């Protein structure tokens, strides 16, 4: 069974699909945790619909994925 645990999901139903209508957030509470968070988000892509666009961003100790169409 495939499973994925994430720290946050933000869905903006009124936002245009072309400009980031959803965000998935992953945080790691340790030094340089953004690298592990980004890796986990990369692994999350396989659970998403193939026809969405994904952009990844890192911040201090976290990363987030912007989903658009």
Secondary structure, 3 states (H helix, E strand, C coil): CCCCCCCEEEECCCCCHHHCCEEEEEECCCCCHHHHHHHHHHHHHHHCCCCCEEEEEEECCEEEEEEEC
